[in-house]
Amino acid sequence: TAPQLASAIESIPGDVKVDLAGIEFMDSSGIRVLIDAHQTLAAHSHTLTLVRPAPAVMRVLELSNLDSYLVIDQA
């Protein structure tokens, strides 16, 4: 599903919020999509916000130190 996520993010002009509440697994390809999207959006003065990551996904973000690199809204 990583290519589908990348395509969806690319199609949105401006700031992007990705709701991760229903995602129970994320591998390196998903992480790569999020990093690429963050960098591309930041280069155009926009933000990527990850919303409500499930505990398993949050753990992956923490282990990869992306929790301090990406904007995460756990509300």
MDTraj code that builds the backbone (N, CA, C; nanometers):
import mdtraj as md
import numpy as np

residues = "THR ALA PRO GLN LEU ALA SER ALA ILE GLU SER ILE PRO GLY ASP VAL LYS VAL ASP LEU ALA GLY ILE GLU PHE MET ASP SER SER GLY ILE ARG VAL LEU ILE ASP ALA HIS GLN THR LEU ALA ALA HIS SER HIS THR LEU THR LEU VAL ARG PRO ALA PRO ALA VAL MET ARG VAL LEU GLU LEU SER ASN LEU ASP SER TYR LEU VAL ILE ASP GLN ALA".split()
xyz = np.array([
    [0.0798, -0.1209, 0.0000],
    [0.0000, 0.0000, 0.0000],
    [0.0841, 0.1273, 0.0000],
    [0.2142, 0.1149, 0.0171],
    [0.3013, 0.2334, 0.0195],
    [0.2896, 0.3165, -0.1083],
    [0.2911, 0.2545, -0.2267],
    [0.2760, 0.3358, -0.3480],
    [0.1420, 0.4103, -0.3534],
    [0.0366, 0.3485, -0.3028],
    [-0.0942, 0.4141, -0.3003],
    [-0.0931, 0.5339, -0.2057],
    [-0.0275, 0.5192, -0.0924],
    [-0.0159, 0.6298, 0.0024],
    [0.0635, 0.7439, -0.0591],
    [0.1750, 0.7125, -0.1217],
    [0.2577, 0.8154, -0.1855],
    [0.1776, 0.8905, -0.2911],
    [0.1031, 0.8193, -0.3720],
    [0.0220, 0.8803, -0.4764],
    [-0.0855, 0.9709, -0.4170],
    [-0.1490, 0.9253, -0.3111],
    [-0.2539, 1.0046, -0.2465],
    [-0.1965, 1.1329, -0.1880],
    [-0.0825, 1.1233, -0.1221],
    [-0.0195, 1.2412, -0.0628],
    [0.0211, 1.3401, -0.1713],
    [0.0770, 1.2898, -0.2799],
    [0.1214, 1.3765, -0.3898],
    [0.0058, 1.4519, -0.4547],
    [-0.1138, 1.3969, -0.4470],
    [-0.2287, 1.4588, -0.5135],
    [-0.2915, 1.5713, -0.4328],
    [-0.2468, 1.5918, -0.3094],
    [-0.3065, 1.6923, -0.2213],
    [-0.2210, 1.8191, -0.2237],
    [-0.2795, 1.9317, -0.2629],
    [-0.2040, 2.0571, -0.2577],
    [-0.2038, 2.1117, -0.1138],
    [-0.0938, 2.1645, -0.0707],
    [-0.0877, 2.2252, 0.0630],
    [-0.0518, 2.1260, 0.1711],
    [-0.0903, 2.1597, 0.2947],
    [-0.0606, 2.0759, 0.4101],
    [-0.1363, 1.9438, 0.3998],
    [-0.0755, 1.8380, 0.4544],
    [-0.1349, 1.7045, 0.4458],
    [-0.1437, 1.6433, 0.5850],
    [-0.2596, 1.5866, 0.6159],
    [-0.2788, 1.5098, 0.7393],
    [-0.3095, 1.3664, 0.6991],
    [-0.2371, 1.2727, 0.7600],
    [-0.2571, 1.1308, 0.7320],
    [-0.3057, 1.0645, 0.8601],
    [-0.4284, 1.0131, 0.8574],
    [-0.4871, 0.9458, 0.9728],
    [-0.4377, 0.8021, 0.9751],
    [-0.3617, 0.7693, 1.0778],
    [-0.3021, 0.6359, 1.0891],
    [-0.3722, 0.5488, 1.1936],
    [-0.4901, 0.5891, 1.2370],
    [-0.5592, 0.5176, 1.3445],
    [-0.5852, 0.3711, 1.3119],
    [-0.6171, 0.3392, 1.1883],
    [-0.6498, 0.2015, 1.1527],
    [-0.5322, 0.1197, 1.1030],
    [-0.4137, 0.1769, 1.1054],
    [-0.2953, 0.1076, 1.0531],
    [-0.2261, 0.0333, 1.1671],
    [-0.2166, -0.0974, 1.1555],
    [-0.1558, -0.1789, 1.2610],
    [-0.0136, -0.2233, 1.2282],
    [0.0307, -0.2007, 1.1044],
    [0.1640, -0.2443, 1.0635],
    [0.2231, -0.1444, 0.9665],
    [0.3490, -0.1109, 0.9883],
    [0.4203, -0.0249, 0.8940],
    [0.5633, -0.0766, 0.8820],
    [0.6056, -0.0956, 0.7568],
    [0.7419, -0.1419, 0.7343],
    [0.8253, -0.0288, 0.6773],
    [0.9444, -0.0613, 0.6319],
    [1.0374, 0.0408, 0.5836],
    [0.9851, 0.1162, 0.4619],
    [0.9034, 0.0517, 0.3793],
    [0.8493, 0.1223, 0.2624],
    [0.7503, 0.2303, 0.3055],
    [0.6729, 0.2049, 0.4066],
    [0.5817, 0.3061, 0.4597],
    [0.6574, 0.4209, 0.5240],
    [0.7615, 0.3871, 0.5973],
    [0.8463, 0.4897, 0.6587],
    [0.9084, 0.5778, 0.5506],
    [0.9565, 0.5157, 0.4439],
    [1.0192, 0.5908, 0.3347],
    [0.9197, 0.6886, 0.2706],
    [0.7960, 0.6450, 0.2518],
    [0.6929, 0.7323, 0.1951],
    [0.6718, 0.8537, 0.2853],
    [0.6643, 0.8315, 0.4157],
    [0.6418, 0.9418, 0.5084],
    [0.7596, 1.0390, 0.5095],
    [0.8803, 0.9880, 0.5073],
    [0.9989, 1.0743, 0.5043],
    [1.0032, 1.1539, 0.3746],
    [0.9822, 1.0872, 0.2621],
    [0.9825, 1.1570, 0.1323],
    [0.8742, 1.2643, 0.1282],
    [0.7550, 1.2310, 0.1761],
    [0.6450, 1.3273, 0.1754],
    [0.6777, 1.4469, 0.2642],
    [0.7321, 1.4199, 0.3806],
    [0.7705, 1.5281, 0.4722],
    [0.8706, 1.6213, 0.4053],
    [0.9727, 1.5660, 0.3441],
    [1.0764, 1.6467, 0.2810],
    [1.0221, 1.7260, 0.1623],
    [0.9396, 1.6624, 0.0803],
    [0.8818, 1.7310, -0.0358],
    [0.7901, 1.8443, 0.0079],
    [0.7048, 1.8163, 0.1049],
    [0.6132, 1.9193, 0.1527],
    [0.6885, 2.0336, 0.2197],
    [0.7886, 2.0018, 0.3009],
    [0.8672, 2.1053, 0.3682],
    [0.9388, 2.1947, 0.2674],
    [0.9848, 2.1383, 0.1581],
    [1.0520, 2.2166, 0.0538],
    [0.9576, 2.3185, -0.0092],
    [0.8271, 2.2940, 0.0037],
    [0.7265, 2.3863, -0.0502],
    [0.6520, 2.4598, 0.0617],
    [0.7141, 2.4638, 0.1808],
    [0.6581, 2.5328, 0.2985],
    [0.5240, 2.4765, 0.3440],
    [0.5072, 2.3445, 0.3284],
    [0.3868, 2.2768, 0.3763],
    [0.4276, 2.1721, 0.4795],
    [0.3295, 2.1206, 0.5507],
    [0.3587, 2.0223, 0.6545],
    [0.2844, 1.8912, 0.6311],
    [0.3456, 1.7859, 0.6800],
    [0.2832, 1.6536, 0.6873],
    [0.2573, 1.6270, 0.8343],
    [0.1334, 1.5982, 0.8686],
    [0.0989, 1.5652, 1.0063],
    [0.0423, 1.4243, 1.0103],
    [0.0971, 1.3434, 1.0970],
    [0.0469, 1.2078, 1.1180],
    [-0.0515, 1.2135, 1.2339],
    [-0.1736, 1.1678, 1.2099],
    [-0.2807, 1.1804, 1.3078],
    [-0.3150, 1.0435, 1.3658],
    [-0.3252, 1.0380, 1.4963],
    [-0.3691, 0.9198, 1.5724],
    [-0.3021, 0.7882, 1.5314],
    [-0.1689, 0.7840, 1.5305],
    [-0.1068, 0.6563, 1.4949],
    [-0.1410, 0.5485, 1.5980],
    [-0.1720, 0.4310, 1.5489],
    [-0.1987, 0.3173, 1.6369],
    [-0.0725, 0.2882, 1.7173],
    [-0.0859, 0.2248, 1.8341],
    [0.0310, 0.1985, 1.9181],
    [0.1456, 0.1256, 1.8457],
    [0.1131, 0.0290, 1.7630],
    [0.2186, -0.0451, 1.6921],
    [0.2933, 0.0458, 1.5950],
    [0.2215, 0.1344, 1.5281],
    [0.2843, 0.2278, 1.4346],
    [0.3644, 0.3315, 1.5118],
    [0.3111, 0.3785, 1.6233],
    [0.3838, 0.4755, 1.7051],
    [0.5145, 0.4159, 1.7530],
    [0.5135, 0.2898, 1.7862],
    [0.6359, 0.2216, 1.8317],
    [0.7410, 0.2204, 1.7202],
    [0.6998, 0.1937, 1.5973],
    [0.7921, 0.1966, 1.4829],
    [0.8489, 0.3369, 1.4650],
    [0.7644, 0.4382, 1.4773],
    [0.8099, 0.5765, 1.4640],
    [0.9100, 0.6123, 1.5738],
    [0.8851, 0.5642, 1.6948],
    [0.9770, 0.5900, 1.8061],
    [1.1098, 0.5185, 1.7860],
    [1.1050, 0.3919, 1.7465],
    [1.2280, 0.3147, 1.7277],
    [1.3161, 0.3717, 1.6165],
    [1.2534, 0.4335, 1.5192],
    [1.3290, 0.4915, 1.4080],
    [1.3586, 0.6403, 1.4302],
    [1.3261, 0.6906, 1.5488],
    [1.3447, 0.8315, 1.5863],
    [1.2661, 0.9287, 1.4989],
    [1.1672, 0.8798, 1.4290],
    [1.0853, 0.9678, 1.3476],
    [0.9835, 1.0446, 1.4302],
    [0.9603, 1.0011, 1.5527],
    [0.8662, 1.0729, 1.6388],
    [0.9169, 1.2131, 1.6724],
    [1.0485, 1.2346, 1.6615],
    [1.1023, 1.3681, 1.6849],
    [1.1271, 1.4442, 1.5540],
    [1.1111, 1.3786, 1.4423],
    [1.1345, 1.4389, 1.3108],
    [1.0037, 1.4794, 1.2422],
    [0.9031, 1.3967, 1.2562],
    [0.7741, 1.4210, 1.1920],
    [0.6766, 1.4846, 1.2908],
    [0.5775, 1.5538, 1.2394],
    [0.4714, 1.6119, 1.3230],
    [0.3687, 1.5025, 1.3472],
    [0.3439, 1.4751, 1.4767],
    [0.2496, 1.3696, 1.5136],
    [0.1443, 1.4279, 1.6073],
    [0.0183, 1.4090, 1.5715],
    [-0.0942, 1.4538, 1.6515],
    [-0.1633, 1.3287, 1.7049],
    [-0.1459, 1.3024, 1.8336],
    [-0.2002, 1.1800, 1.8912],
    [-0.3425, 1.1981, 1.9446],
    [-0.4005, 1.3144, 1.9246],
    [-0.5366, 1.3425, 1.9769],
    [-0.6416, 1.2611, 1.9071],
])
top = md.Topology()
chain = top.add_chain()
for i, resn in enumerate(residues, 1):
    res = top.add_residue(resn, chain, resSeq=i)
    for name in ("N", "CA", "C"):
        top.add_atom(name, md.element.get_by_symbol(name[0]), res)
traj = md.Trajectory(xyz[None], top)
